[in-house]
Structure formats: C-alpha cells, structure tokens
Amino acid sequence: MMNADPELTILREKIRVFETRTRHMEPSKAVWTDWLTEVGSYLNEFLVDTREGPAYRQPEAGKRQEDYGFSLAPEGEPLTTALDELREWVDYSGLNPASGGHLAYIPGGGVLPAALGDLLAAVTNRYAGVAFANPGAVALEHFLIRWMAQLFEFPETTGGNLSSGGSIANLIAITTARDAQGVRPSEYERLVIYGSARMHHCLDKALRIAGLGFSPLREIELDDRQRIIPEELEKQIQLDRKAGLIPFLLIGSAGTTDTGSIDPLDALADIAERESLWFHIDAAYGGFFYMLPEIKPLLNGISRAHSLVVDPHKGLFLPYGTGAVLIRDIQQLHNSQYYQANYMQDAAMADLGWSPADLSPELTKHFRGLRMYMALKLFGTDVFKNALAEKIALCQYFHRAIQELGFETGPFPELSVTHFRWAPPGQDPNPLNRWIMDRVHEDGRVFLSSTTLDDQIWIRLAVLSFRSKILTNFPKMSKFTVLPSVHMRSIRIH
Ligand SMILES: *Cc1c(COP(=O)(O)O)cnc(C)c1O
C-alpha cells in the first residue's frame, strides 16, 4: 500500500508545500512572454540612446560603490524594478562600449545576433564543456575553431578553445608553451622570454600566473613604428645563450593595443624556427584584419605561430566575453590542459572527439560558441570583412583630417589605431594633451583614451566599433567628423 508508511505521507506533504513556494521559478508562458517584451522595449530605448546619445557620461562625482542602492528582497521584485536600477545606475553612466563614439582602448560594439545566441544558450543551457554531454554544442565550437584555423592558414592538426577573452586565451597559450617545451621548474629562472615593451600587459600577467614571473623577460629594441627589430632579437638570443640561459619563448604582436604596430612576424618566425623557440602571436586586436586581402601581407607569418590569440569580441564585433586561442598541435594543448576525474568516467569512455574541458582550464562553461555562430550565421562572413575595411578607412581618414588641423600625429595607420597630440612650439605638450583629454571626456560625444609613449602623452583613436560611421550619420554631423572640431574648440577656449 502506497500510504502505509506515515513518514512518506509527512514527506509528501512537506514536498507539496515546497512545490508551492518554488512555483514561480518556472514562470508561465504569459509571464515569460511579458518579460521578453519588457526587456525588448528596454533594449530598444537603450539602442536609440546608443545611436544618438553620447559615448561617455561622466559618472557622478564622489559616488562610491557602496553608495549604489542595489538590494535583494527575500520574496523577489518585479522586472521593472530591476530594469529601473539598470537605467539609473548602469546603462546610462560611464562609457557606452556599444556606441559608435567609443573610439578608445579597443572597441567592438556588440552585434545583436550574438545577444540572441546568449539568450538561446542561457535558456537551453546546453553543456558545451564535454563532448559526451552535448556532442552538437561541442561540434559547433570546434567548427568555429576550425573556421578560424582555416582563416589563419593553420594546419589540420590545430586545436583551440573559445575563452572568455584575450587574456585567458593568452594564458592558455603560455601554459601550453611552457609544458610543450618540456621545461622543469628548476630551470624557470634561466628560461628567457622575448617580447616587446608594447606587448599587452595580460602577457606579463599570464607569465606570472604560469610560474614564469622570475624568468628573464627581454624587451627587444623597437624601430620607429614600435616593432621588434629582428637583428636586435637575434643578438640578444646569442648573448643569453653565451650566459648559459635557455631561450624559450618568443612573443610577437599582430597589432599592439597602444599603436596598432605589427611586429615583423615572418622574420620572427624564422628566428624562432632557427633557435627552437616557441613562437606565440598575440593578435587579439589585429588578427581578424587578416580576412582582408590587402592587409594579409602586413600580417605575413601569422600562420607560422605555434600559438595564436584572437579576440572575436574585438575583431568580430561580438559583445564582451569571447576570445580564442589556436594551438598548432592540438595534442600539446591537450597535454597541458586535460584532466581526469572519477565522477567523469562515463564521459571519458565515450569516444566523441576532443572536449573543451580537456583543452582549457574550464570544466563547466558558457556555451559561448553560439553567440559567435549566430553573428556569423545571420550576417554572413562578407559583412565582417567590409566592416573591418571600413574601420581602417575611417582611421586613415581621421589621421589625415587631424593632421590638416595642425595636430602632430603618429605614423600613418596600417590598421585602425592611431595617435596624435597638440604640440605647438614652445609649450610642454603633456599638460596640454592631458587637458584636451579631460575636455573630450567632459564633452562625451566621443570617448578617446590616451597613452604614454617615451614619456610623451598621446591621444589615441581606435576605430573598431561596427557602429562608428561617417556617411550614414553625415546629415546630423557624424560623431566622427565633429571630433576634430571638439579639439579645436577646446584649444581656443584654453
Ligand atoms: C585586448 C587585448 C588583449 C586582452 O584581451 P581581453 O579580451 O581584454 O582579455 C590582449 N592583447 C591585445 C593586443 C589586446 O588588444
């Protein structure tokens, strides 16, 4: 008899109570549809501001993190309350990275099909970490890795991983290099790493996390375009060998963040080959420009790297949260990142191909391949090439235009980053450009950032938001065309 055991009856009653109390965790179709509609209108309102409003709103002065009114209630609150909080405290304050006026750091913008991918991934919650759990999700991510491997002309043996960004992708590459070169911890202090003073700081961080923080890091002398001079690299390697050190890793940049400089990748690949160094290329900013036939020669040698990092949330205009690493020999990546756990033995038994969990530090992970797939699937690949070519043209246009206004500029941009400053004779340009930077931030129509090169402050312009335009906004005066006048006005006031 079902009800013979009184304990079971008591438990059943208890469970019923909990079922009632947890019912709203599964909203009705009507509630869910209302939510989607409400979020949809919030986003449409946001997109109007993104297209027409400023790129930067100075955050309230003196407001500390503890001053925000975020709160949680035991019984929950309506969606409207949450959206009101976002409207007041988050989405209309500080930098709007989705704006076409975001021309600082390295923009991207965040194409909308990627958001659909995120929504689908969150609701369906497919497990993309292990092939056994969802062969299709893993196949989709590996399809994208192969797509990139083909794009960068990497061999069939290539493997890789979609990471949360370029920093983690670089970390995976550095640990793989360390493990593949078969070095022992006792040798760490004698391992020499070669790079440039302009390489991204996430590489210093990755080296430190990988235990290589005490290994000598040689910053090779740069030419007048901030690129590694191969002969200087060669000289340094010989000096290090004579000193009994172990040259081990060479890091090249395909588009530095500061100045968009591209190291002479092919010459570096030759040296790495001759000297048996692991050749890593950080192409987080510049990589996807390789899609353009006219840019390809500038990045010649990229396909010879042992490991390559690109950032789809930059060069493919995805929202934040997608980087990628390619390793020429997937076995080396696997040897560095695989794991075995008893509770995963069913997964290990199934021979379904590589799993992201064995190719990266993550086990359970966001199904981030879907956002990238949706963007490429819905828009097609051609528009990305055109948008990238457009960004270069915009940057070159700006470079010329600002030069004509009398600004000093860096070299003619090869990619979509350039730098400039106001340097009238007889005045210290640093405080002047600091001042201009502050005025631009106050103005907010566009957002720019500055950098210091050889103790000199330069203002940077980085064009990589898919929304940065000149022609379509022209009647309203594009954010792009008003930029020089913002500067000129600031200077006159001064
Ligand atoms: C942005 C960038 C990184 C870091 O990537 P994140 O996605 O921000 O973690 C690394 N290297 C270069 C050249 C970059 O431009």
PDBQT file of the ligand as one rigid body, heavy atoms in Angstrom, charges set to zero:
ROOT
HETATM    1  C1  LIG A 501      42.536  43.420 -25.728  1.00  0.00    +0.000 C 
HETATM    2  C2  LIG A 501      43.858  42.802 -25.864  1.00  0.00    +0.000 A 
HETATM    3  C3  LIG A 501      44.261  41.769 -25.024  1.00  0.00    +0.000 A 
HETATM    4  C4  LIG A 501      43.445  41.313 -23.853  1.00  0.00    +0.000 C 
HETATM    5  O1  LIG A 501      42.264  40.721 -24.257  1.00  0.00    +0.000 OA
HETATM    6  P1  LIG A 501      40.938  40.765 -23.340  1.00  0.00    +0.000 P 
HETATM    7  O2  LIG A 501      39.925  40.209 -24.259  1.00  0.00    +0.000 OA
HETATM    8  O3  LIG A 501      40.719  42.192 -22.974  1.00  0.00    +0.000 OA
HETATM    9  O4  LIG A 501      41.192  39.909 -22.154  1.00  0.00    +0.000 OA
HETATM   10  C5  LIG A 501      45.471  41.165 -25.287  1.00  0.00    +0.000 A 
HETATM   11  N1  LIG A 501      46.259  41.591 -26.277  1.00  0.00    +0.000 NA
HETATM   12  C6  LIG A 501      45.910  42.605 -27.099  1.00  0.00    +0.000 A 
HETATM   13  C7  LIG A 501      46.838  43.017 -28.189  1.00  0.00    +0.000 C 
HETATM   14  C8  LIG A 501      44.696  43.248 -26.921  1.00  0.00    +0.000 A 
HETATM   15  O5  LIG A 501      44.353  44.264 -27.730  1.00  0.00    +0.000 OA
ENDROOT
TORSDOF 0
